[in-house]
Amino acid sequence: SMTRNLYSASLRIMGVAGSGAYDATLPKHQGITSILWGTTPVVFKWAPLAVDQLAVLKEVNDNSVDGNTAQDLIVLGGGAWDRLHVYATDEDRQSHAATLKELSAEMLRSQQQNAAVVWLIPTTINSQALNTEEKRDHMREEDMEAMRSVYFKNGVLSASSFVLDGPTFTASRVSESFDGVHYPPQVYDAGAQILMNAIDWLLPLNEVEPVIPPQIGKMSNPMLGFMMLVL
């Protein structure tokens, strides 16, 4: 949901004013597709666990190789659900680490296909606000800090074109996290603005024809100049 909220904030910056508005009637855990400016798809894929992210990224990379539409920008994020649901035993941790190594390899593969890859480090957890016993037992801020290190050690950050540090724009506002995990929309807007600022050097420059400025005096009119003198 951290990545989904960043997705919604990015759409708001690009002019989709109602993106991410609270709506209890909509299912939470599903993909979203938005078409901007009539031609540009901006897609969110629900992939909460590292194994899900790996599967989605493999599919994206395979489709690019097969000649389908290549991606310009891929934003990934994760760790919270893994820490909560699949990190209880040594076997879980070893399997998770192996998955992260595969994920890192796929991220590098994406870059080889000319896609910019951004990794969102999980935002700061407000441990006191966590609203279930399971989360308080497994997903406190100290747990997530350790999980962030796991992703670093297994090459996810180094395989990224750009790393968006979630704690950078949430640590000072952690008291605003109403359920321990989620923040008000304006907090994600700050993260999306950081991402937008990075896009100008993440994406390749489009080649345009050189602009030749008009010669000095080309647009002048001697008669109009004479009239001004007379006036």
Accessible surface in RSA format (square Angstrom, percent):
REM  Atomic radii and reference values for relative SASA: ProtOr
REM  Chains: A
REM  Algorithm: Lee & Richards
REM  Probe-radius: 1.40
REM  Slices: 20
REM RES _ NUM      All-atoms   Total-Side   Main-Chain    Non-polar    All polar
REM                ABS   REL    ABS   REL    ABS   REL    ABS   REL    ABS   REL
RES SER A   1    32.48  27.4  13.84  18.5  18.65  43.0   7.40  15.8  25.08  35.1
RES MET A   2    15.88   8.2  15.02   9.9   0.85   2.0   9.60   8.2   6.28   8.3
RES THR A   3    27.91  19.8  27.10  27.5   0.81   1.9  21.84  29.3   6.07   9.2
RES ARG A   4    42.14  17.7  42.03  21.4   0.11   0.3  10.86  14.8  31.28  19.0
RES ASN A   5    31.41  21.7  30.33  29.3   1.08   2.6   1.72   4.1  29.69  28.7
RES LEU A   6     4.37   2.4   4.37   3.1   0.00   0.0   4.37   3.1   0.00   0.0
RES TYR A   7    21.54  10.1  15.23   8.7   6.31  16.4  21.15  15.9   0.39   0.5
RES SER A   8     8.55   7.2   8.55  11.4   0.00   0.0   1.47   3.1   7.08   9.9
RES ALA A   9     0.00   0.0   0.00   0.0   0.00   0.0   0.00   0.0   0.00   0.0
RES SER A  10     9.66   8.2   9.66  12.9   0.00   0.0   8.29  17.7   1.37   1.9
RES LEU A  11     4.28   2.4   4.28   3.1   0.00   0.0   4.28   3.0   0.00   0.0
RES ARG A  12    53.59  22.5  38.57  19.7  15.02  35.8  31.21  42.7  22.38  13.6
RES ILE A  13    68.38  38.9  37.08  27.6  31.30  75.4  44.43  32.0  23.95  65.0
RES MET A  14    54.67  28.3  34.73  23.0  19.93  47.5  26.52  22.5  28.15  37.3
RES GLY A  15    62.86  77.5   0.00   N/A  62.86  77.5  35.63  97.8  27.24  61.0
RES VAL A  16    52.74  34.7  48.49  43.9   4.25  10.2  52.74  45.8   0.00   0.0
RES ALA A  17    93.39  85.9  67.09 103.5  26.30  59.8  73.35 103.3  20.04  53.1
RES GLY A  18    54.97  67.8   0.00   N/A  54.97  67.8  38.14 104.7  16.83  37.7
RES SER A  19    15.50  13.1   4.27   5.7  11.23  25.9  10.22  21.8   5.28   7.4
RES GLY A  20    43.01  53.0   0.00   N/A  43.01  53.0  18.19  49.9  24.82  55.6
RES ALA A  21    72.40  66.6  46.48  71.7  25.91  58.9  57.60  81.1  14.80  39.2
RES TYR A  22   169.70  79.2 138.78  79.0  30.92  80.5 133.65 100.4  36.05  44.4
RES ASP A  23    69.49  48.7  46.42  46.2  23.07  54.6  16.82  39.6  52.68  52.5
RES ALA A  24   112.87 103.8  66.78 103.1  46.09 104.8  79.28 111.6  33.59  89.0
RES THR A  25   121.12  86.1  87.56  88.8  33.56  80.0  84.76 113.9  36.36  55.0
RES LEU A  26   105.34  58.7  96.56  69.1   8.78  22.1  97.06  68.2   8.28  22.3
RES PRO A  27    84.01  61.2  65.02  59.3  19.00  69.0  76.46  63.1   7.55  46.9
RES LYS A  28   151.10  73.7 138.23  84.8  12.87  30.6  86.71  78.0  64.40  68.6
RES HIS A  29    96.94  53.0  73.41  51.0  23.53  60.2  39.79  41.0  57.16  66.5
RES GLN A  30    78.14  43.7  72.07  52.7   6.07  14.4  25.27  53.8  52.87  40.1
RES GLY A  31    43.78  54.0   0.00   N/A  43.78  54.0  18.89  51.8  24.89  55.8
RES ILE A  32    61.17  34.8  54.48  40.6   6.69  16.1  59.66  43.0   1.51   4.1
RES THR A  33    89.47  63.6  58.40  59.2  31.07  74.0  37.02  49.7  52.45  79.3
RES SER A  34    23.59  19.9  18.21  24.3   5.38  12.4  12.11  25.8  11.48  16.1
RES ILE A  35   100.85  57.4  72.77  54.2  28.08  67.7  72.77  52.4  28.08  76.2
RES LEU A  36    11.07   6.2   9.62   6.9   1.44   3.6  11.07   7.8   0.00   0.0
RES TRP A  37   172.41  69.2 129.78  62.8  42.63 100.1 123.74  66.0  48.67  79.0
RES GLY A  38    65.71  81.0   0.00   N/A  65.71  81.0  34.40  94.4  31.31  70.1
RES THR A  39   112.40  79.9  84.15  85.3  28.24  67.3  75.09 100.9  37.31  56.4
RES THR A  40    54.31  38.6  52.76  53.5   1.55   3.7  36.68  49.3  17.63  26.7
RES PRO A  41    78.65  57.3  62.02  56.5  16.63  60.5  62.02  51.2  16.63 103.4
RES VAL A  42    33.75  22.2  30.80  27.9   2.95   7.1  33.75  29.3   0.00   0.0
RES VAL A  43    75.43  49.6  45.60  41.3  29.83  71.9  45.60  39.6  29.83  80.9
RES PHE A  44    16.33   8.2  12.76   7.9   3.56   9.3  15.47   9.4   0.85   2.4
RES LYS A  45   102.73  50.1  87.30  53.6  15.43  36.7  44.62  40.2  58.11  61.9
RES TRP A  46    58.45  23.5  37.22  18.0  21.23  49.8  25.97  13.8  32.48  52.7
RES ALA A  47    16.20  14.9   6.51  10.0   9.69  22.0   6.79   9.6   9.41  24.9
RES PRO A  48    25.79  18.8  13.14  12.0  12.65  46.0  22.64  18.7   3.15  19.6
RES LEU A  49    35.39  19.7  35.39  25.3   0.00   0.0  35.39  24.9   0.00   0.0
RES ALA A  50     0.83   0.8   0.83   1.3   0.00   0.0   0.83   1.2   0.00   0.0
RES VAL A  51    80.75  53.1  74.30  67.3   6.45  15.5  74.58  64.8   6.17  16.7
RES ASP A  52    47.00  32.9  44.23  44.0   2.78   6.6  10.66  25.1  36.35  36.2
RES GLN A  53     5.76   3.2   5.06   3.7   0.70   1.7   5.20  11.1   0.56   0.4
RES LEU A  54    16.18   9.0  16.18  11.6   0.00   0.0  16.18  11.4   0.00   0.0
RES ALA A  55    60.28  55.4  49.57  76.5  10.71  24.4  54.71  77.0   5.58  14.8
RES VAL A  56    35.40  23.3  34.72  31.4   0.68   1.6  35.36  30.7   0.03   0.1
RES LEU A  57     1.62   0.9   1.29   0.9   0.33   0.8   1.62   1.1   0.00   0.0
RES LYS A  58    80.70  39.4  80.70  49.5   0.00   0.0  41.34  37.2  39.35  41.9
RES GLU A  59    96.61  55.5  91.10  68.9   5.51  13.1  31.77  61.5  64.84  52.9
RES VAL A  60    23.87  15.7  21.61  19.6   2.27   5.5  23.21  20.2   0.67   1.8
RES ASN A  61     1.50   1.0   1.50   1.4   0.00   0.0   0.00   0.0   1.50   1.4
RES ASP A  62    65.48  45.9  64.27  64.0   1.21   2.9  21.31  50.2  44.17  44.1
RES ASN A  63    57.04  39.3  57.04  55.1   0.00   0.0   6.69  16.1  50.34  48.7
RES SER A  64    21.83  18.4   6.17   8.2  15.65  36.1   2.90   6.2  18.93  26.5
RES VAL A  65    97.95  64.5  68.04  61.6  29.91  72.1  75.14  65.3  22.81  61.9
RES ASP A  66   108.87  76.3  73.53  73.2  35.35  83.6  24.25  57.1  84.63  84.4
RES GLY A  67    66.52  82.0   0.00   N/A  66.52  82.0  34.03  93.4  32.49  72.8
RES ASN A  68    87.38  60.3  74.68  72.2  12.70  30.6  21.13  50.9  66.25  64.0
RES THR A  69   112.55  80.0  95.69  97.0  16.86  40.2  67.27  90.4  45.27  68.4
RES ALA A  70    58.05  53.4  42.71  65.9  15.34  34.9  42.71  60.1  15.34  40.6
RES GLN A  71    73.91  41.3  67.35  49.2   6.56  15.6   6.33  13.5  67.58  51.3
RES ASP A  72    96.45  67.6  91.34  90.9   5.11  12.1  15.72  37.0  80.72  80.5
RES LEU A  73    52.13  29.0  29.40  21.0  22.72  57.1  29.40  20.7  22.72  61.2
RES ILE A  74    21.15  12.0  18.10  13.5   3.05   7.3  21.15  15.2   0.00   0.0
RES VAL A  75    43.97  28.9  23.06  20.9  20.91  50.4  23.06  20.0  20.91  56.7
RES LEU A  76    16.93   9.4  15.28  10.9   1.64   4.1  16.93  11.9   0.00   0.0
RES GLY A  77     9.99  12.3   0.00   N/A   9.99  12.3   0.65   1.8   9.34  20.9
RES GLY A  78    16.92  20.9   0.00   N/A  16.92  20.9  13.59  37.3   3.33   7.5
RES GLY A  79     0.21   0.3   0.00   N/A   0.21   0.3   0.01   0.0   0.21   0.5
RES ALA A  80    11.56  10.6  10.67  16.5   0.89   2.0  10.67  15.0   0.89   2.4
RES TRP A  81    77.82  31.2  76.80  37.2   1.02   2.4  61.28  32.7  16.54  26.8
RES ASP A  82     2.23   1.6   2.23   2.2   0.00   0.0   0.00   0.0   2.23   2.2
RES ARG A  83    39.52  16.6  37.47  19.1   2.05   4.9   0.24   0.3  39.28  23.8
RES LEU A  84    18.95  10.6   9.68   6.9   9.27  23.3   9.68   6.8   9.27  24.9
RES HIS A  85    89.49  48.9  57.90  40.2  31.59  80.8  44.76  46.1  44.73  52.0
RES VAL A  86    56.35  37.1  53.72  48.6   2.63   6.3  55.31  48.1   1.05   2.8
RES TYR A  87    25.14  11.7  21.58  12.3   3.55   9.2  12.94   9.7  12.20  15.0
RES ALA A  88    75.26  69.2  47.39  73.1  27.87  63.4  54.22  76.4  21.04  55.7
RES THR A  89    72.19  51.3  66.97  67.9   5.22  12.4  69.07  92.8   3.12   4.7
RES ASP A  90    99.33  69.6  94.56  94.1   4.77  11.3  26.69  62.8  72.64  72.4
RES GLU A  91   134.46  77.2 130.05  98.4   4.42  10.5  45.12  87.3  89.34  72.9
RES ASP A  92    44.86  31.4  40.57  40.4   4.29  10.1   2.84   6.7  42.01  41.9
RES ARG A  93    93.33  39.2  89.80  45.8   3.53   8.4  35.95  49.1  57.38  34.8
RES GLN A  94   128.21  71.7 118.22  86.4   9.99  23.8  46.49  99.0  81.72  62.0
RES SER A  95    64.52  54.5  55.25  73.7   9.27  21.4  30.84  65.7  33.68  47.2
RES HIS A  96     9.34   5.1   4.15   2.9   5.19  13.3   8.73   9.0   0.62   0.7
RES ALA A  97    25.35  23.3  25.35  39.1   0.00   0.0  25.35  35.7   0.00   0.0
RES ALA A  98    52.36  48.1  46.68  72.0   5.68  12.9  50.47  71.1   1.89   5.0
RES THR A  99    10.85   7.7  10.63  10.8   0.22   0.5   0.76   1.0  10.09  15.3
RES LEU A 100     0.00   0.0   0.00   0.0   0.00   0.0   0.00   0.0   0.00   0.0
RES LYS A 101   121.62  59.3 113.27  69.5   8.35  19.9  92.60  83.4  29.02  30.9
RES GLU A 102    82.11  47.1  77.42  58.6   4.69  11.2  33.76  65.3  48.35  39.5
RES LEU A 103     0.00   0.0   0.00   0.0   0.00   0.0   0.00   0.0   0.00   0.0
RES SER A 104    10.45   8.8  10.45  13.9   0.00   0.0  10.45  22.3   0.00   0.0
RES ALA A 105    58.94  54.2  49.10  75.8   9.84  22.4  52.74  74.3   6.20  16.4
RES GLU A 106    20.44  11.7  20.26  15.3   0.18   0.4   1.19   2.3  19.25  15.7
RES MET A 107     0.00   0.0   0.00   0.0   0.00   0.0   0.00   0.0   0.00   0.0
RES LEU A 108    85.78  47.8  84.99  60.8   0.79   2.0  85.00  59.7   0.78   2.1
RES ARG A 109    64.80  27.2  63.78  32.5   1.02   2.4  31.10  42.5  33.70  20.4
RES SER A 110     0.72   0.6   0.22   0.3   0.50   1.2   0.72   1.5   0.00   0.0
RES GLN A 111    58.46  32.7  44.72  32.7  13.74  32.7  14.92  31.8  43.54  33.0
RES GLN A 112   146.41  81.9 112.90  82.5  33.51  79.8  47.95 102.1  98.46  74.7
RES GLN A 113    42.62  23.8  29.58  21.6  13.05  31.1  30.72  65.4  11.90   9.0
RES ASN A 114   126.07  86.9 107.51 103.9  18.57  44.7  32.13  77.3  93.94  90.8
RES ALA A 115     7.98   7.3   3.89   6.0   4.09   9.3   4.74   6.7   3.24   8.6
RES ALA A 116     7.99   7.3   2.01   3.1   5.98  13.6   5.72   8.1   2.27   6.0
RES VAL A 117     0.00   0.0   0.00   0.0   0.00   0.0   0.00   0.0   0.00   0.0
RES VAL A 118     0.00   0.0   0.00   0.0   0.00   0.0   0.00   0.0   0.00   0.0
RES TRP A 119     1.90   0.8   1.90   0.9   0.00   0.0   0.20   0.1   1.70   2.8
RES LEU A 120     3.80   2.1   3.31   2.4   0.49   1.2   3.31   2.3   0.49   1.3
RES ILE A 121    20.95  11.9  20.95  15.6   0.00   0.0  20.95  15.1   0.00   0.0
RES PRO A 122     5.72   4.2   4.38   4.0   1.34   4.9   5.72   4.7   0.00   0.0
RES THR A 123     0.80   0.6   0.80   0.8   0.00   0.0   0.80   1.1   0.00   0.0
RES THR A 124    13.22   9.4  13.22  13.4   0.00   0.0  12.71  17.1   0.51   0.8
RES ILE A 125     3.90   2.2   0.00   0.0   3.90   9.4   0.00   0.0   3.90  10.6
RES ASN A 126    24.26  16.7  23.04  22.3   1.22   2.9   1.22   2.9  23.04  22.3
RES SER A 127    32.39  27.4  24.80  33.1   7.59  17.5  23.17  49.3   9.22  12.9
RES GLN A 128   179.35 100.3 143.59 104.9  35.76  85.1  55.51 118.2 123.83  93.9
RES ALA A 129    29.39  27.0  13.39  20.7  16.00  36.4  23.21  32.7   6.18  16.4
RES LEU A 130     4.64   2.6   0.00   0.0   4.64  11.7   0.00   0.0   4.64  12.5
RES ASN A 131    90.43  62.4  61.06  59.0  29.37  70.7  32.82  79.0  57.61  55.7
RES THR A 132    58.35  41.5  53.70  54.4   4.65  11.1  57.28  76.9   1.07   1.6
RES GLU A 133   122.16  70.1 116.90  88.4   5.26  12.5  35.16  68.0  87.00  71.0
RES GLU A 134    84.25  48.4  76.62  58.0   7.63  18.2  30.84  59.7  53.41  43.6
RES LYS A 135    43.73  21.3  43.73  26.8   0.00   0.0  17.34  15.6  26.40  28.1
RES ARG A 136   110.20  46.3 104.59  53.3   5.61  13.4  41.11  56.2  69.09  41.9
RES ASP A 137    80.77  56.6  62.05  61.8  18.72  44.3  15.31  36.0  65.46  65.3
RES HIS A 138    68.04  37.2  68.04  47.3   0.00   0.0  33.83  34.9  34.20  39.8
RES MET A 139     5.10   2.6   5.10   3.4   0.00   0.0   4.42   3.8   0.68   0.9
RES ARG A 140    91.41  38.4  91.41  46.6   0.00   0.0  18.74  25.6  72.67  44.0
RES GLU A 141    44.61  25.6  44.61  33.7   0.00   0.0  33.98  65.7  10.63   8.7
RES GLU A 142   101.14  58.1  87.50  66.2  13.64  32.5  52.61 101.8  48.52  39.6
RES ASP A 143    12.63   8.8  10.40  10.4   2.23   5.3   2.20   5.2  10.43  10.4
RES MET A 144     0.00   0.0   0.00   0.0   0.00   0.0   0.00   0.0   0.00   0.0
RES GLU A 145    91.88  52.7  91.81  69.5   0.07   0.2  43.78  84.7  48.10  39.3
RES ALA A 146    58.28  53.6  49.00  75.6   9.28  21.1  56.19  79.1   2.09   5.5
RES MET A 147     1.71   0.9   0.24   0.2   1.47   3.5   1.34   1.1   0.37   0.5
RES ARG A 148    21.62   9.1  15.82   8.1   5.80  13.8  17.95  24.5   3.67   2.2
RES SER A 149    44.70  37.8  40.44  54.0   4.26   9.8  18.26  38.9  26.44  37.0
RES VAL A 150    29.90  19.7  29.33  26.6   0.57   1.4  29.90  26.0   0.00   0.0
RES TYR A 151     3.85   1.8   3.85   2.2   0.00   0.0   3.85   2.9   0.00   0.0
RES PHE A 152   134.03  67.1 125.41  77.7   8.62  22.4 125.41  76.0   8.62  24.7
RES LYS A 153   162.94  79.5 126.52  77.6  36.42  86.7  78.12  70.3  84.82  90.4
RES ASN A 154    18.25  12.6  11.89  11.5   6.36  15.3   3.39   8.2  14.85  14.4
RES GLY A 155    20.16  24.9   0.00   N/A  20.16  24.9  19.26  52.9   0.89   2.0
RES VAL A 156     0.00   0.0   0.00   0.0   0.00   0.0   0.00   0.0   0.00   0.0
RES LEU A 157    35.59  19.8  30.36  21.7   5.22  13.1  30.62  21.5   4.96  13.4
RES SER A 158    99.79  84.3  62.37  83.2  37.42  86.2  58.57 124.7  41.22  57.7
RES ALA A 159     2.17   2.0   1.32   2.0   0.85   1.9   2.17   3.1   0.00   0.0
RES SER A 160    17.63  14.9   0.00   0.0  17.63  40.6   0.00   0.0  17.63  24.7
RES SER A 161    36.45  30.8  12.68  16.9  23.77  54.8  16.69  35.5  19.76  27.7
RES PHE A 162    40.33  20.2  35.33  21.9   5.00  13.0  40.33  24.5   0.00   0.0
RES VAL A 163    47.86  31.5  31.32  28.4  16.54  39.9  31.32  27.2  16.54  44.9
RES LEU A 164     1.87   1.0   1.49   1.1   0.38   1.0   1.87   1.3   0.00   0.0
RES ASP A 165    56.91  39.9  53.32  53.1   3.59   8.5  18.24  42.9  38.67  38.6
RES GLY A 166     0.00   0.0   0.00   N/A   0.00   0.0   0.00   0.0   0.00   0.0
RES PRO A 167    27.97  20.4  26.31  24.0   1.66   6.0  26.55  21.9   1.41   8.8
RES THR A 168    93.61  66.6  62.69  63.6  30.92  73.7  60.34  81.1  33.26  50.3
RES PHE A 169    18.55   9.3   7.51   4.7  11.04  28.7  15.09   9.1   3.46   9.9
RES THR A 170     0.00   0.0   0.00   0.0   0.00   0.0   0.00   0.0   0.00   0.0
RES ALA A 171    55.76  51.3  43.29  66.8  12.47  28.4  43.77  61.6  11.98  31.7
RES SER A 172   107.89  91.2  66.47  88.7  41.42  95.4  57.49 122.4  50.40  70.6
RES ARG A 173    78.09  32.8  76.61  39.1   1.48   3.5  27.88  38.1  50.21  30.4
RES VAL A 174    45.76  30.1  45.38  41.1   0.38   0.9  45.38  39.4   0.38   1.0
RES SER A 175    98.86  83.5  70.42  94.0  28.45  65.5  48.23 102.7  50.64  70.9
RES GLU A 176    64.33  36.9  51.58  39.0  12.75  30.4  35.03  67.8  29.30  23.9
RES SER A 177     1.26   1.1   0.00   0.0   1.26   2.9   0.00   0.0   1.26   1.8
RES PHE A 178   122.94  61.5  89.43  55.4  33.51  87.2  99.32  60.2  23.62  67.6
RES ASP A 179    19.61  13.7  18.83  18.7   0.78   1.8   8.40  19.8  11.21  11.2
RES GLY A 180     0.00   0.0   0.00   N/A   0.00   0.0   0.00   0.0   0.00   0.0
RES VAL A 181     8.74   5.8   8.74   7.9   0.00   0.0   8.74   7.6   0.00   0.0
RES HIS A 182    43.00  23.5  43.00  29.9   0.00   0.0  37.79  38.9   5.21   6.1
RES TYR A 183     5.42   2.5   0.00   0.0   5.42  14.1   0.00   0.0   5.42   6.7
RES PRO A 184    27.71  20.2  27.32  24.9   0.39   1.4  27.71  22.9   0.00   0.0
RES PRO A 185    48.12  35.1  45.55  41.5   2.56   9.3  48.12  39.7   0.00   0.0
RES GLN A 186    93.60  52.3  87.74  64.1   5.86  14.0  37.41  79.6  56.20  42.6
RES VAL A 187     0.25   0.2   0.06   0.1   0.19   0.5   0.25   0.2   0.00   0.0
RES TYR A 188     5.68   2.7   5.68   3.2   0.00   0.0   5.66   4.3   0.02   0.0
RES ASP A 189    46.62  32.7  44.88  44.7   1.74   4.1  20.54  48.3  26.08  26.0
RES ALA A 190    42.41  39.0  32.46  50.1   9.95  22.6  40.74  57.4   1.66   4.4
RES GLY A 191     0.00   0.0   0.00   N/A   0.00   0.0   0.00   0.0   0.00   0.0
RES ALA A 192     0.00   0.0   0.00   0.0   0.00   0.0   0.00   0.0   0.00   0.0
RES GLN A 193    83.62  46.8  83.62  61.1   0.00   0.0  37.15  79.1  46.47  35.2
RES ILE A 194    60.61  34.5  59.09  44.0   1.52   3.7  59.52  42.9   1.09   2.9
RES LEU A 195     5.38   3.0   5.38   3.8   0.00   0.0   5.38   3.8   0.00   0.0
RES MET A 196    38.82  20.1  26.22  17.4  12.60  30.0  16.16  13.7  22.66  30.0
RES ASN A 197    94.67  65.3  77.86  75.2  16.80  40.5  31.20  75.1  63.47  61.3
RES ALA A 198     4.44   4.1   2.56   4.0   1.88   4.3   4.30   6.1   0.14   0.4
RES ILE A 199    37.57  21.4  37.41  27.9   0.16   0.4  37.41  26.9   0.16   0.4
RES ASP A 200   105.96  74.2  83.90  83.5  22.06  52.2  48.37 113.8  57.60  57.4
RES TRP A 201   155.29  62.3 128.20  62.1  27.09  63.6 117.81  62.8  37.47  60.8
RES LEU A 202    20.55  11.4   2.67   1.9  17.89  45.0   4.22   3.0  16.33  44.0
RES LEU A 203    52.33  29.1  45.82  32.8   6.51  16.4  46.38  32.6   5.94  16.0
RES PRO A 204    99.39  72.4  76.58  69.8  22.80  82.9  88.66  73.2  10.73  66.7
RES LEU A 205   159.66  88.9 136.58  97.7  23.07  58.0 138.29  97.1  21.37  57.5
RES ASN A 206   134.56  92.8 112.45 108.7  22.11  53.2  26.55  63.9 108.02 104.4
RES GLU A 207   176.85 101.5 142.05 107.5  34.80  82.8  61.72 119.4 115.13  94.0
RES VAL A 208   124.85  82.2  96.37  87.2  28.48  68.6 104.58  90.9  20.26  55.0
RES GLU A 209   151.49  87.0 139.24 105.3  12.25  29.2  56.18 108.7  95.31  77.8
RES PRO A 210   119.43  87.0  95.78  87.3  23.65  86.0 106.17  87.7  13.25  82.4
RES VAL A 211   136.58  89.9 108.87  98.6  27.71  66.8 112.51  97.8  24.07  65.3
RES ILE A 212   151.78  86.4 127.24  94.8  24.54  59.1 127.95  92.1  23.83  64.7
RES PRO A 213    99.00  72.2  89.48  81.6   9.53  34.6  91.90  75.9   7.10  44.2
RES PRO A 214    85.05  62.0  63.92  58.3  21.13  76.8  71.44  59.0  13.60  84.6
RES GLN A 215   148.14  82.8 136.18  99.5  11.96  28.5  46.58  99.1 101.56  77.0
RES ILE A 216   185.17 105.4 152.89 113.9  32.28  77.8 159.08 114.6  26.09  70.8
RES GLY A 217    45.86  56.6   0.00   N/A  45.86  56.6  26.92  73.9  18.94  42.4
RES LYS A 218   153.13  74.7 118.47  72.7  34.66  82.5  75.85  68.3  77.29  82.3
RES MET A 219   170.18  88.1 133.55  88.4  36.63  87.2 115.99  98.6  54.19  71.8
RES SER A 220    79.70  67.4  49.17  65.6  30.54  70.3  42.72  91.0  36.98  51.8
RES ASN A 221    74.72  51.5  62.44  60.3  12.29  29.6  11.24  27.1  63.48  61.4
RES PRO A 222   114.18  83.2  96.36  87.8  17.82  64.8 108.89  89.9   5.30  32.9
RES MET A 223   127.17  65.9 127.05  84.1   0.12   0.3  94.68  80.5  32.49  43.0
RES LEU A 224   104.23  58.0 103.18  73.8   1.06   2.7 103.46  72.7   0.77   2.1
RES GLY A 225    37.01  45.6   0.00   N/A  37.01  45.6  34.08  93.5   2.93   6.6
RES PHE A 226   120.92  60.5 117.54  72.8   3.38   8.8 119.09  72.2   1.83   5.2
RES MET A 227   101.42  52.5  99.75  66.0   1.67   4.0  84.50  71.8  16.92  22.4
RES MET A 228   138.59  71.8 125.58  83.1  13.01  31.0 100.74  85.7  37.85  50.1
RES LEU A 229   154.03  85.8 124.90  89.4  29.13  73.2 128.46  90.2  25.57  68.8
RES VAL A 230   103.22  67.9  73.45  66.5  29.78  71.8  80.58  70.0  22.64  61.4
RES LEU A 231   169.48  94.4 110.34  78.9  59.14 148.7 125.51  88.1  43.97 118.3
END  Absolute sums over single chains surface
CHAIN  1 A    13699.5      10934.1       2765.4       8311.7       5387.7
END  Absolute sums over all chains
TOTAL         13699.5      10934.1       2765.4       8311.7       5387.7
